[in-house]
Protein backbone atom coordinates (compact mmCIF):
# COMPACT_ATOMS: atom_id res chain seq x y z
CA UNK A 1 0.00 0.00 0.00
CA UNK A 2 1.25 3.49 -0.87
CA UNK A 3 2.44 5.45 2.19
CA UNK A 4 0.25 8.41 3.13
CA UNK A 5 1.68 11.40 5.02
CA UNK A 6 -0.61 13.81 6.88
CA UNK A 7 0.98 17.23 7.49
CA UNK A 8 -0.78 19.45 10.03
CA UNK A 9 -0.40 23.23 10.15
CA UNK A 10 -0.32 23.51 13.94
CA UNK A 11 -1.06 27.17 14.60
CA UNK A 12 -3.68 27.31 11.85
CA UNK A 13 -5.57 24.56 13.66
CA UNK A 14 -4.89 25.79 17.20
CA UNK A 15 -5.77 29.45 16.67
CA UNK A 16 -9.02 28.68 14.84
CA UNK A 17 -10.13 26.36 17.61
CA UNK A 18 -8.98 28.65 20.43
CA UNK A 19 -10.97 31.56 18.99
CA UNK A 20 -14.12 29.43 18.95
CA UNK A 21 -13.88 28.14 22.54
CA UNK A 22 -16.13 29.86 25.07
CA UNK A 23 -14.81 29.87 28.63
CA UNK A 24 -15.10 31.97 31.83
CA UNK A 25 -11.42 32.98 31.78
CA UNK A 26 -8.36 32.95 29.53
CA UNK A 27 -6.72 29.93 31.15
CA UNK A 28 -9.88 27.85 30.85
CA UNK A 29 -10.19 28.91 27.21
CA UNK A 30 -6.75 27.47 26.49
CA UNK A 31 -7.59 24.28 28.39
CA UNK A 32 -10.69 23.93 26.25
CA UNK A 33 -8.69 24.63 23.10
CA UNK A 34 -6.22 21.85 23.93
CA UNK A 35 -9.04 19.36 24.45
CA UNK A 36 -10.87 20.47 21.30
CA UNK A 37 -7.70 20.43 19.20
CA UNK A 38 -6.93 16.86 20.26
CA UNK A 39 -10.49 15.84 19.38
CA UNK A 40 -10.35 17.59 16.01
CA UNK A 41 -7.02 16.05 15.14
CA UNK A 42 -8.28 12.62 16.18
CA UNK A 43 -11.15 13.02 13.71
CA UNK A 44 -8.75 14.14 10.99
CA UNK A 45 -6.57 11.09 11.58
CA UNK A 46 -9.61 8.84 11.43
CA UNK A 47 -10.81 10.45 8.20
CA UNK A 48 -7.42 10.50 6.45
CA UNK A 49 -6.09 7.16 7.70
CA UNK A 50 -2.42 8.20 7.26
CA UNK A 51 0.50 5.85 7.68
CA UNK A 52 2.68 8.80 8.70
CA UNK A 53 1.92 12.16 10.34
CA UNK A 54 3.68 15.34 11.42
CA UNK A 55 2.46 18.46 13.22
CA UNK A 56 4.46 21.54 12.16
CA UNK A 57 4.74 24.70 14.27
CA UNK A 58 6.01 28.09 13.16
CA UNK A 59 9.51 28.80 14.41
CA UNK A 60 10.34 32.07 16.13
CA UNK A 61 11.06 35.01 13.77
CA UNK A 62 12.84 36.54 12.02
CA UNK A 63 12.45 34.42 8.90
CA UNK A 64 13.97 34.90 5.45
CA UNK A 65 10.82 36.85 4.54
CA UNK A 66 11.46 39.34 7.35
CA UNK A 67 14.96 39.85 5.96
CA UNK A 68 13.49 40.65 2.53
CA UNK A 69 10.61 42.72 3.90
CA UNK A 70 10.91 43.88 7.54
CA UNK A 71 7.18 44.71 7.73
CA UNK A 72 6.22 41.12 6.90
CA UNK A 73 3.21 40.11 9.05
CA UNK A 74 3.45 43.37 10.99
CA UNK A 75 -0.29 43.97 10.52
CA UNK A 76 -1.29 40.52 11.77
CA UNK A 77 -3.02 40.34 15.14
CA UNK A 78 -0.54 38.83 17.61
CA UNK A 79 -1.27 35.59 19.39
CA UNK A 80 -2.57 36.13 22.95
CA UNK A 81 0.24 35.66 25.47
CA UNK A 82 -1.79 33.15 27.45
CA UNK A 83 -2.07 30.96 24.34
CA UNK A 84 1.55 31.43 23.25
CA UNK A 85 2.79 30.45 26.70
CA UNK A 86 0.84 27.19 26.51
CA UNK A 87 2.00 26.01 23.08
CA UNK A 88 4.26 23.53 24.84
CA UNK A 89 1.14 21.91 26.28
CA UNK A 90 -0.32 21.51 22.79
CA UNK A 91 2.97 20.02 21.63
CA UNK A 92 2.93 17.54 24.52
CA UNK A 93 -0.67 16.58 23.71
CA UNK A 94 0.28 15.82 20.10
CA UNK A 95 3.20 13.68 21.20
CA UNK A 96 0.89 11.81 23.58
CA UNK A 97 -1.29 11.02 20.56
CA UNK A 98 1.69 9.39 18.89
CA UNK A 99 2.30 12.20 16.38
CA UNK A 100 5.73 13.70 15.83
CA UNK A 101 6.08 17.48 15.91
CA UNK A 102 8.49 19.90 14.22
CA UNK A 103 9.55 23.44 15.05
CA UNK A 104 12.71 25.24 14.03
CA UNK A 105 13.67 28.85 14.72
CA UNK A 106 13.49 31.08 11.66
CA UNK A 107 11.28 28.74 9.64
CA UNK A 108 7.57 29.17 8.96
CA UNK A 109 5.34 26.12 9.05
CA UNK A 110 4.15 26.85 5.49
CA UNK A 111 7.66 26.46 4.06
CA UNK A 112 8.44 23.40 6.16
CA UNK A 113 5.22 21.70 5.12
CA UNK A 114 5.72 22.63 1.46
CA UNK A 115 9.27 21.26 1.42
CA UNK A 116 8.36 18.01 3.16
CA UNK A 117 5.29 17.55 0.95
CA UNK A 118 7.22 18.01 -2.29
CA UNK A 119 10.03 15.72 -1.19
CA UNK A 120 7.52 13.06 -0.10
CA UNK A 121 5.70 13.26 -3.43
CA UNK A 122 8.99 12.72 -5.27
CA UNK A 123 9.42 9.54 -3.22
CA UNK A 124 5.97 8.29 -4.20
CA UNK A 125 4.24 9.14 -0.91
CA UNK A 126 0.66 10.44 -0.95
CA UNK A 127 0.36 13.72 0.96
CA UNK A 128 -2.54 15.45 2.72
CA UNK A 129 -2.03 18.96 4.12
CA UNK A 130 -4.45 19.96 6.88
CA UNK A 131 -4.82 23.75 6.82
CA UNK A 132 -7.14 26.58 5.84
CA UNK A 133 -4.17 28.70 4.72
CA UNK A 134 -4.73 29.61 1.07
CA UNK A 135 -1.01 29.87 0.39
CA UNK A 136 -0.95 26.07 0.16
CA UNK A 137 -3.21 26.23 -2.90
CA UNK A 138 -0.13 26.96 -5.00
CA UNK A 139 1.02 23.39 -4.23
CA UNK A 140 -1.96 21.95 -6.10
CA UNK A 141 0.29 22.13 -9.16
CA UNK A 142 2.07 19.09 -7.68
CA UNK A 143 0.08 15.97 -8.69
CA UNK A 144 -1.17 13.99 -5.70
CA UNK A 145 -0.99 16.65 -2.99
CA UNK A 146 -4.33 16.94 -1.21
CA UNK A 147 -5.26 20.14 0.64
CA UNK A 148 -7.89 19.53 3.29
CA UNK A 149 -9.99 22.16 5.09
CA UNK A 150 -10.85 20.32 8.28
CA UNK A 151 -13.40 22.89 9.42
CA UNK A 152 -15.40 23.05 6.19
CA UNK A 153 -14.85 19.33 5.59
CA UNK A 154 -13.79 19.83 1.99
CA UNK A 155 -10.76 19.43 -0.24
CA UNK A 156 -9.30 22.33 -2.19
CA UNK A 157 -8.55 21.22 -5.73
CA UNK A 158 -7.54 22.78 -9.03
CA UNK A 159 -11.24 22.87 -9.86
CA UNK A 160 -12.30 24.65 -6.66
CA UNK A 161 -9.52 27.23 -7.08
CA UNK A 162 -10.68 27.90 -10.65
CA UNK A 163 -14.28 28.23 -9.47
CA UNK A 164 -13.45 30.58 -6.59
CA UNK A 165 -10.67 32.65 -8.14
CA UNK A 166 -11.02 32.22 -11.88
CA UNK A 167 -7.34 31.23 -11.86
CA UNK A 168 -5.19 28.12 -12.01
CA UNK A 169 -3.09 27.18 -8.95
CA UNK A 170 0.11 27.97 -10.87
CA UNK A 171 -1.11 31.56 -11.31
CA UNK A 172 -1.75 32.27 -7.64
CA UNK A 173 1.73 33.47 -6.68
CA UNK A 174 1.71 36.03 -9.50
CA UNK A 175 -1.82 37.05 -8.53
CA UNK A 176 -0.80 37.62 -4.90
CA UNK A 177 2.31 39.48 -6.07
CA UNK A 178 0.03 42.10 -7.62
CA UNK A 179 -3.00 41.98 -5.30
CA UNK A 180 -1.11 41.61 -2.02
CA UNK A 181 -2.73 40.48 1.22
CA UNK A 182 -2.32 41.12 4.94
CA UNK A 183 1.26 39.85 4.90
CA UNK A 184 2.44 40.80 1.40
CA UNK A 185 2.44 44.41 0.10
CA UNK A 186 1.49 43.73 -3.52
CA UNK A 187 1.28 46.58 -6.03
CA UNK A 188 -0.34 49.76 -4.76
CA UNK A 189 -3.60 50.58 -6.52
CA UNK A 190 -4.18 47.20 -8.19
CA UNK A 191 -6.24 45.18 -5.69
CA UNK A 192 -7.90 41.80 -6.02
CA UNK A 193 -10.12 42.59 -8.99
CA UNK A 194 -7.37 44.33 -10.93
CA UNK A 195 -4.90 41.51 -10.29
CA UNK A 196 -7.41 38.83 -11.28
CA UNK A 197 -8.24 40.68 -14.52
CA UNK A 198 -4.55 41.04 -15.39
CA UNK A 199 -3.92 37.35 -14.74
CA UNK A 200 -6.89 36.32 -16.86
CA UNK A 201 -5.75 38.59 -19.70
CA UNK A 202 -1.97 38.09 -19.54
CA UNK A 203 -1.56 34.72 -17.83
CA UNK A 204 1.46 35.67 -15.73
CA UNK A 205 3.28 38.54 -14.06
CA UNK A 206 6.10 38.25 -16.59
CA UNK A 207 3.67 38.74 -19.46
CA UNK A 208 2.34 41.89 -17.77
CA UNK A 209 5.89 43.25 -17.65
CA UNK A 210 6.31 42.49 -21.37
CA UNK A 211 3.41 44.70 -22.47
CA UNK A 212 4.63 47.40 -24.86
CA UNK A 213 2.18 50.12 -23.84
CA UNK A 214 0.67 49.08 -20.50
CA UNK A 215 -2.37 50.95 -19.28
CA UNK A 216 -4.42 51.07 -16.11
CA UNK A 217 -3.52 48.36 -13.61
CA UNK A 218 -0.85 46.96 -15.94
CA UNK A 219 0.91 50.33 -15.96
CA UNK A 220 0.90 50.38 -12.15
CA UNK A 221 2.46 46.91 -12.06
CA UNK A 222 5.16 47.91 -14.53
CA UNK A 223 5.86 51.17 -12.67
CA UNK A 224 6.21 49.22 -9.40
CA UNK A 225 8.10 46.26 -10.86
CA UNK A 226 10.50 45.92 -7.92
CA UNK A 227 7.58 45.84 -5.48
CA UNK A 228 5.80 43.22 -7.59
CA UNK A 229 8.89 41.01 -7.77
CA UNK A 230 9.46 41.35 -4.02
CA UNK A 231 5.86 40.37 -3.36
CA UNK A 232 6.22 37.43 -5.74
CA UNK A 233 9.16 36.11 -3.73
CA UNK A 234 7.28 36.59 -0.46
CA UNK A 235 4.20 34.76 -1.78
CA UNK A 236 6.05 31.72 -3.11
CA UNK A 237 6.48 28.87 -0.64
CA UNK A 238 9.95 27.41 -0.19
CA UNK A 239 9.85 23.82 -1.43
CA UNK A 240 13.50 22.75 -1.25
CA UNK A 241 14.47 23.24 2.41
CA UNK A 242 16.84 20.61 3.75
CA UNK A 243 15.28 19.72 7.09
CA UNK A 244 16.72 16.32 7.95
CA UNK A 245 13.22 14.87 8.31
CA UNK A 246 12.99 11.16 7.45
CA UNK A 247 9.72 9.51 6.54
CA UNK A 248 10.47 6.44 8.64
CA UNK A 249 10.60 8.65 11.74
CA UNK A 250 7.06 9.96 11.12
CA UNK A 251 5.19 6.68 11.20
CA UNK A 252 1.84 6.98 12.92
CA UNK A 253 0.53 3.93 14.76
CA UNK A 254 -3.20 4.05 15.41
CA UNK A 255 -4.32 3.33 18.93
Protein Blocks (a to p, Z undefined) as FASTA:
>chain_A
ZZddddddfklmmmmmmmmpccfbfklmmmmmmmmmmmmmmmmmmmnopabdcddddddd
ddfklmmmmmgoklpccddfklmmmmmmmmmmmmmnopacdddehiafklmmmmmmmmmm
mnopacddddfbfklmmmmmpghiacddfklopacdfklmmmmnopafklmmmmmmmnop
akbnbjghkammlmmmmmmmnopaklmmmpmbdghjlmmmmmmmmmmmmmmmmmpccfkb
cehpafklmcccdZZ
